[in-house]
Amino acid sequence: MLAHPPKDEPVARWLRGFGLDAFLHGHVARVLAAMPEPVRADLVGDPAFLLSDYEPVVGLAQPVLVRMTGSGGAGRSVVLKRSLRRRPEPFVRYVIAHEFAHAYLRNQGRWPGDDPEHAADALAAEWGFPRP
């Protein structure tokens, strides 16, 4: 069962602007709705944030687009594979939450020395999407 878009219309409008695959859009909406408001606001309020998806093709590289920040650095992005549609729902939502956690943490840990993968898993679990 696909999730409905977040009830917060600005967030729903923001999400529609990325033109995601319909399957992924529903799951991303569910993950966004479960995030704490400060996390969601941080991501939605970042003008350099990009969200995209792609269909993996064997032997074909997929470029990852990024926007530049006002300070000249690369912005945050989350890129999802459409092949997630062949995976169980708990795994799909875990992957989405995990990738959003990386974006929120700016690919760092939660504190010095914290492993970024462990940190992303921990945040995804706090948001209700533990690693299956």
Sequence and secondary structure as in RCSB ss.txt:
>XXXX:A:sequence
MLAHPPKDEPVARWLRGFGLDAFLHGHVARVLAAMPEPVRADLVGDPAFLLSDYEPVVGLAQPVLVRMTGSGGAG
RSVVLKRSLRRRPEPFVRYVIAHEFAHAYLRNQGRWPGDDPEHAADALAAEWGFPRP
>XXXX:A:secstr
      SSHHHHHHHHTT   HHHHHHHHHHHHHS HHHHHHHHT TT EEEEE   TT        B TTSSB 
 EEEEEGGGGGS HHHHHHHHHHHHHHHHHTTS SSTT  HHHHHHHHHHHTT    
